[in-house]
Amino acid sequence: METSLAIPEAQTPEQKTALQEYMALFDWKEIGAQVRRGKEITVTDAGQAELIAEARTLRLGLKRVRTAIENRRKELKEGLNLRSKAIDGMANVLKELIVPAEDHLEEQERFVELQEEKRLAELQAARQEELSKYLPDTSFYDLKAMSEQGFQQLLESSRIAWQARKDAEAKAEADRAEKARADAAEAERIKAENARLQKENEEATRKAEEARKEKEKAEADARALRAEQERKDKEAREAKEKLEREQKDAARRAKMAPDKEKLETYAAALAAVPAPEVKSEEAKAVVADAIKKISLAVTFLKQRATQL
């Protein structure tokens, strides 16, 4: 793998001077050799203890170099505007070269640890998949840290609890279905009973209405009979009273006939009396007044005579 250093090209004399000063601070040949060796190391087995130790040593060495480069970069940049770009460019080149090697060496150094993490992650995933059949949320269990016996006990207790829930749900569903059937049967019975009661009520209402109408008709007929009888009684009573009045009037008239004729004769005599001839106006007024009164007296006598 290519590990040569790509030195950025200086743009100004000041930048060239800064690069030379910066390059002189470190043993770039040694750094390149460490990078090359780091990339050559590949751990394939947990038993490669020496190779793992070498990877650690190289990684820490490169880390110290990178840290020193970064610290020196910061020191050199302070107050140097013209030199900062060259220093940043060189530092970036060095970091791009060292960081991948450093990361690679860390992976080799942590091979056993990473393999264990991978194994534990796979174990966690496998146990989660198995346990999730019976337990929806397994996040609060650190499954990878459990012993196999502990996990099997948890799995079995979860399965038992899950089966108990399923049995309870099945029983609840059966009870619900039975209750629904019983409720439907009861509803049908109530419906039929209500229909029967309604029919009986309608029949009772119909009969009551017929009885009411018959009673009203009978009462109306009785009232009509009473009214007709009362009318006949009244007519008979009035006819009897009229007859009695006519008989009494006839008797009274027969008894009063001479007096009647006398009154009628007297009235005729008064009417026949001639008025005296007078000359004075005063006398004429008296005569006129007398004639009116005589006329009223004649009329009175005739009217009362007819009542005798």
LUMFI-510926 format. One line per field, with one value per residue (C-alpha): residue number from 0; x, y negated, z negated; residue in three letters. Coordinates in Angstrom, 2 decimals. Each point is the difference from the previous one (the first is absolute). Layout:
BEGIN
resi	(NUM;...)
east	(X;...)
north	(Y;...)
up	(Z;...)
resn	(ala;...)
! end
This chain:
BEGIN
resi	(0;1;2;3;4;5;6;7;8;9;10;11;12;13;14;15;16;17;18;19;20;21;22;23;24;25;26;27;28;29;30;31;32;33;34;35;36;37;38;39;40;41;42;43;44;45;46;47;48;49;50;51;52;53;54;55;56;57;58;59;60;61;62;63;64;65;66;67;68;69;70;71;72;73;74;75;76;77;78;79;80;81;82;83;84;85;86;87;88;89;90;91;92;93;94;95;96;97;98;99;100;101;102;103;104;105;106;107;108;109;110;111;112;113;114;115;116;117;118;119;120;121;122;123;124;125;126;127;128;129;130;131;132;133;134;135;136;137;138;139;140;141;142;143;144;145;146;147;148;149;150;151;152;153;154;155;156;157;158;159;160;161;162;163;164;165;166;167;168;169;170;171;172;173;174;175;176;177;178;179;180;181;182;183;184;185;186;187;188;189;190;191;192;193;194;195;196;197;198;199;200;201;202;203;204;205;206;207;208;209;210;211;212;213;214;215;216;217;218;219;220;221;222;223;224;225;226;227;228;229;230;231;232;233;234;235;236;237;238;239;240;241;242;243;244;245;246;247;248;249;250;251;252;253;254;255;256;257;258;259;260;261;262;263;264;265;266;267;268;269;270;271;272;273;274;275;276;277;278;279;280;281;282;283;284;285;286;287;288;289;290;291;292;293;294;295;296;297;298;299;300;301;302;303;304;305;306;307)
east	(0.00;1.29;1.34;2.18;-0.69;-1.60;1.57;-2.21;1.63;0.99;-1.61;2.26;3.51;-1.56;-2.02;3.09;1.94;-2.85;-0.21;3.72;-0.08;-3.03;1.46;3.21;-1.84;-0.76;1.70;-2.26;1.90;-0.61;-3.64;-0.41;1.58;-2.35;-3.00;1.08;0.57;-3.37;-1.84;1.81;-1.26;-3.20;-1.23;-2.02;-0.01;-0.35;3.22;2.21;0.87;3.38;-1.50;-2.81;2.54;2.06;-3.14;-0.66;3.54;-0.01;-3.46;1.01;3.24;-1.86;-2.53;2.80;1.48;-3.39;-0.65;3.46;-0.56;-3.37;1.37;2.98;-2.33;-2.02;3.17;1.37;-3.31;-0.30;0.47;1.23;-2.70;2.24;1.33;-3.30;-1.19;3.21;0.04;-3.70;0.64;2.95;-1.82;-2.97;2.24;1.61;-3.35;-1.41;3.00;0.17;-3.69;-0.91;3.10;-0.81;-3.60;1.20;2.45;-2.71;-2.17;2.89;0.72;-3.64;-0.44;-0.87;-2.23;-1.75;-0.48;-1.53;-2.23;-1.07;-0.68;-1.99;-1.97;-0.86;-0.91;-2.16;-1.78;-0.55;-1.34;-2.22;-1.46;-0.69;-1.37;-2.14;-2.27;-1.27;0.97;-0.73;2.49;3.40;1.89;0.18;1.94;3.77;-0.27;3.61;1.22;-2.22;1.31;-1.51;-1.79;-1.37;-1.21;-1.66;-1.80;-1.16;-1.07;-1.98;-1.68;-0.88;-1.40;-2.09;-1.29;-0.71;-1.86;-1.98;-0.95;-0.98;-2.09;-1.60;-0.69;-1.49;-2.17;-1.01;-0.92;-1.98;-1.74;-0.70;-1.45;-2.13;-1.18;-0.78;-2.02;-1.82;-0.61;-1.35;-2.31;-1.18;-0.53;-2.06;-2.03;-0.61;-0.94;-2.53;-1.36;-0.31;-1.81;-2.40;-0.62;-0.47;-2.51;-1.85;0.08;-1.31;-2.80;-0.84;0.04;-2.25;-2.47;0.12;-0.68;-2.91;-1.38;0.43;-1.83;-2.77;-0.29;-0.08;-2.65;-2.07;0.33;-0.90;-3.01;-1.05;0.38;-2.03;-2.73;0.01;-0.13;-2.86;-1.87;0.65;-1.23;-3.15;-0.51;0.50;-2.41;-2.58;0.53;-0.21;-3.10;-1.60;0.94;-1.29;-3.24;-0.34;0.74;-2.51;-2.61;0.61;-0.01;-3.21;-1.61;1.29;-1.23;-3.36;-0.21;1.24;-2.09;-2.57;2.75;1.79;-3.08;-0.47;3.58;-0.34;-3.28;1.60;2.95;-2.38;-1.97;3.15;1.10;-3.42;-0.03;0.27;2.56;-1.44;0.58;2.06;1.49;3.01;3.28;0.45;-3.30;0.83;3.26;-1.90;-2.51;2.82;1.74;-3.27;-0.61;3.45;-0.58;-3.50;1.58;2.58;-2.72;-2.06;3.03;0.77;-3.61;-0.06;3.35;-0.95;-3.41;1.63;1.91;-3.16)
north	(0.00;-3.48;-1.80;-2.76;-3.51;-2.42;-3.34;-2.98;-2.42;-3.34;-3.04;-2.69;-0.17;-0.42;3.20;1.88;-1.10;1.02;3.43;0.60;-1.00;2.16;3.03;-0.25;0.53;3.71;3.16;0.57;3.06;1.71;-1.06;1.48;3.27;0.24;-0.65;2.68;2.52;-0.87;0.72;3.32;1.28;2.05;2.04;3.09;1.96;-0.80;1.95;-2.52;-1.82;-1.34;-1.41;-1.59;-1.55;-1.33;-1.54;-1.74;-1.30;-1.35;-1.57;-1.79;-1.17;-1.39;-1.58;-1.78;-1.22;-1.20;-1.76;-1.63;-1.10;-1.51;-1.76;-1.35;-1.12;-2.01;-1.55;-0.96;-1.44;-2.51;-3.41;1.39;-0.74;0.60;3.30;1.43;1.35;1.88;1.39;1.03;1.66;1.95;0.96;1.22;2.09;1.53;0.62;1.60;2.27;0.83;0.19;2.95;1.86;-0.86;1.21;3.19;0.72;-0.63;2.58;2.49;-0.89;0.46;3.15;2.20;-2.70;-0.62;3.70;0.27;-3.00;1.62;3.28;-1.72;-2.06;3.16;1.72;-2.98;0.03;3.77;-0.05;-3.01;1.78;3.13;-1.87;-2.37;2.96;-0.20;-3.51;-3.00;-2.35;1.50;-3.30;-0.03;3.32;0.09;3.30;0.16;-0.15;2.87;3.47;2.66;1.48;-3.40;-0.69;3.41;-0.61;-3.42;1.52;2.75;-2.33;-2.38;2.90;1.16;-3.54;-0.40;3.31;-1.02;-3.26;1.85;2.46;-2.88;-1.83;3.16;0.52;-3.65;0.29;3.17;-1.67;-3.05;2.19;1.90;-3.25;-1.40;3.14;-0.20;-3.72;0.61;2.75;-2.22;-2.90;2.28;1.21;-3.57;-0.98;2.84;-0.80;-3.69;0.95;2.21;-2.70;-2.60;2.21;0.62;-3.70;-0.87;2.57;-1.32;-3.54;1.01;1.69;-2.93;-2.36;2.14;0.12;-3.76;-0.60;2.44;-1.69;-3.45;1.20;1.52;-3.18;-2.10;2.23;-0.25;-3.78;-0.12;2.16;-2.17;-3.15;1.38;1.08;-3.35;-1.75;2.11;-0.57;-3.72;-0.12;1.96;-2.23;-3.16;1.31;0.80;-3.41;-1.72;1.91;-0.90;-3.67;0.01;1.62;-2.51;-2.89;1.24;0.26;-3.41;-1.47;1.59;-1.44;-3.44;-0.32;-2.59;-2.25;0.18;-1.14;-2.84;-1.17;0.16;-1.98;-2.55;-0.40;-0.49;-2.57;-1.93;0.02;-1.30;-2.99;-3.12;-2.65;-3.39;-2.97;-2.64;-3.23;-0.90;1.57;1.04;1.83;1.60;1.31;1.47;1.68;1.41;1.39;1.52;1.67;1.65;1.26;1.26;1.83;1.59;0.97;1.57;1.99;1.15;1.15;1.99;1.72;1.05;1.09;2.53;1.47;0.71)
up	(0.00;0.86;-3.07;1.45;-1.25;2.45;-0.96;0.97;2.47;-1.52;1.59;-1.47;-1.47;-3.40;0.44;1.22;-3.04;-2.29;1.60;-0.34;-3.65;-0.66;1.86;-1.99;-3.26;0.59;1.31;2.97;1.15;-3.33;0.05;3.49;-1.11;-3.00;2.24;2.44;-2.77;-1.55;3.23;0.35;-3.36;0.29;-2.96;0.92;-3.23;-3.69;-0.68;1.85;-3.21;1.20;3.18;-2.00;-2.38;2.92;1.52;-3.29;-0.26;3.57;-0.44;-3.17;1.66;3.00;-2.32;-1.86;3.31;1.21;-3.30;0.11;3.61;-0.90;-3.07;1.94;2.78;-2.46;-1.44;3.39;1.20;-2.78;1.51;3.38;2.56;3.05;-1.32;-1.25;3.35;0.62;-3.52;0.22;3.35;-1.30;-3.19;1.98;2.23;-3.06;-1.67;3.16;0.03;-3.70;-1.03;2.29;-1.17;-3.58;0.41;1.69;-2.80;-2.59;1.72;-0.10;-3.60;-0.97;2.11;-2.96;-1.48;3.32;0.58;-3.47;0.68;3.27;-1.75;-2.72;2.54;1.92;-3.25;-1.02;3.37;-0.05;-3.55;0.74;3.01;-2.05;-3.03;2.08;0.85;-3.57;-1.14;2.28;-1.71;-0.89;-0.19;-3.80;-0.05;0.55;1.80;1.15;-3.60;-1.17;-0.52;2.21;-3.01;-1.00;3.52;0.27;-3.30;1.23;3.31;-1.71;-2.52;2.85;2.03;-2.96;-0.60;3.73;0.09;-3.08;1.70;3.18;-2.04;-1.89;3.26;1.52;-3.07;0.02;3.68;-0.67;-2.94;2.17;2.76;-2.53;-1.56;3.44;0.78;-3.33;0.46;3.50;-1.28;-2.85;2.40;2.25;-2.97;-1.15;3.53;0.23;-3.47;0.89;3.22;-1.97;-2.60;2.70;1.78;-3.26;-0.78;3.45;-0.39;-3.47;1.34;2.90;-2.33;-2.41;2.89;1.16;-3.54;-0.32;3.25;-0.97;-3.40;1.59;2.47;-2.79;-2.04;3.04;0.71;-3.65;0.10;3.22;-1.57;-3.12;2.11;2.10;-3.11;-1.64;3.17;0.04;-3.71;0.48;2.92;-1.98;-3.01;2.09;1.80;-3.32;-1.41;3.14;-0.22;-3.63;0.78;2.86;-2.20;-2.78;2.49;1.54;-3.42;-0.96;3.28;-0.44;-3.47;1.05;3.20;-1.40;-1.36;3.32;1.86;-2.48;0.47;3.78;-0.18;-2.29;2.38;2.93;-1.96;-0.89;3.62;1.08;-2.32;2.23;-0.84;-0.98;2.25;-1.77;1.26;-2.08;0.77;-3.56;0.03;3.32;-1.52;-2.93;2.36;2.15;-3.06;-1.21;3.38;-0.19;-3.50;0.90;2.97;-2.27;-2.45;2.81;1.18;-3.56;-0.55;3.26;-0.74;-3.52;1.18;2.36;-2.96;-1.98)
resn	(met;glu;thr;ser;leu;ala;ile;pro;glu;ala;gln;thr;pro;glu;gln;lys;thr;ala;leu;gln;glu;tyr;met;ala;leu;phe;asp;trp;lys;glu;ile;gly;ala;gln;val;arg;arg;gly;lys;glu;ile;thr;val;thr;asp;ala;gly;gln;ala;glu;leu;ile;ala;glu;ala;arg;thr;leu;arg;leu;gly;leu;lys;arg;val;arg;thr;ala;ile;glu;asn;arg;arg;lys;glu;leu;lys;glu;gly;leu;asn;leu;arg;ser;lys;ala;ile;asp;gly;met;ala;asn;val;leu;lys;glu;leu;ile;val;pro;ala;glu;asp;his;leu;glu;glu;gln;glu;arg;phe;val;glu;leu;gln;glu;glu;lys;arg;leu;ala;glu;leu;gln;ala;ala;arg;gln;glu;glu;leu;ser;lys;tyr;leu;pro;asp;thr;ser;phe;tyr;asp;leu;lys;ala;met;ser;glu;gln;gly;phe;gln;gln;leu;leu;glu;ser;ser;arg;ile;ala;trp;gln;ala;arg;lys;asp;ala;glu;ala;lys;ala;glu;ala;asp;arg;ala;glu;lys;ala;arg;ala;asp;ala;ala;glu;ala;glu;arg;ile;lys;ala;glu;asn;ala;arg;leu;gln;lys;glu;asn;glu;glu;ala;thr;arg;lys;ala;glu;glu;ala;arg;lys;glu;lys;glu;lys;ala;glu;ala;asp;ala;arg;ala;leu;arg;ala;glu;gln;glu;arg;lys;asp;lys;glu;ala;arg;glu;ala;lys;glu;lys;leu;glu;arg;glu;gln;lys;asp;ala;ala;arg;arg;ala;lys;met;ala;pro;asp;lys;glu;lys;leu;glu;thr;tyr;ala;ala;ala;leu;ala;ala;val;pro;ala;pro;glu;val;lys;ser;glu;glu;ala;lys;ala;val;val;ala;asp;ala;ile;lys;lys;ile;ser;leu;ala;val;thr;phe;leu;lys;gln;arg;ala;thr;gln;leu)
! end
